[in-house]
């Protein structure tokens, strides 16, 4: 599920180092990403603790950094990356 909280805001890549863009995105969206991860991870793994949430959030920012190499990244992308990271987490923990 995606959220429209930050729809329309994005960080352009042109002439900015990736680290600067990620820092700017994190400054804008860190709280929203965390809230979305917590909300959407709960049905997948109700017993997920702080470590699981941190793992998923880190994966979201990793995907965002990769995406910044090829284009703009905004809330629509980040909310999709949350879903992707949760799916990866669920696949990794399914056999446990």
N, C-alpha and C positions, 0 to 999 in steps of 0.2 A: 504494500500500500504506500502510495506517495502522499505527500502533504504539500499544500500550496503556501506554506508560511512565508517563504522567501522568494516565491516565484517572481521572476523578472529581474532579480539582482544577479549579476554574474561578474566575474573578474576576468578582464581581458588578459591575454598572454603577451601580446606584443610589447616588446621592449622592457619586460620585467623578468627578473630571474624567477625560476620556478619556486624557490624557497620563499621569496617575497610574496608570490601569489598564494601559496599555501598558507602562509602566516596570515595574510589578509582574509582568506576564506575562513580559516579557523577563528579569527577574530569576529567575523560576521555570523558564523553558523555553528560554532562549537556547541552551544547550548541546545540548539535545535536538533543537531545530529545526535547528541547524547539522548535527548528526549525521545526521538524517533526510534533509536536503537532499543532503548528500554521498553518502549511501548510495543514494538513489533517483535522483539525477541521473546517476550513473555509467553505468547501462545506457542512458540516453537520449543522453548525450554523454560518452563515455569520455575525451575530450580537454578537457573543461570545466576551466577553471582557476579560480583564486581569484576573478577578476572575475565569472565566470558564477555561482559559488556566492553571492557577495555580492549580485548582482542578484536571484537567486531568494529569498534570505533577506529582502532588503528588500521584495520583493513580498509575502512571507508576512506581515510585520509591517504592511504597508499594508492587506492584506485583513483582518487582525485588528482594526486600528483602525476600519475601516469597519464591521465586524461588531459592535464594541462599542457603536456608536450605537444598535443595535436589540436588544441582549440580551447575555446572559452569553457569555463566551468562555473555553474551556478547552482541554485537550490534544486532545480529539476534533476540535474546530474547527481548531486549529493544524495537526494532521496532515493534515486535509483541505485546508487552505490550501496546504500544501507541495505536495500533488499538483496542485492547481490552478495554482500558480505554475510548477511544472515543465512542465505541459502548455502554458502560455502561452509559456514559454521555448522549448520544442521547436517550437512553431508559428512563433515569430519567427525561429528559426535554421534552419528546414527548407529555406529557399531559398538559404542561404549556401553 
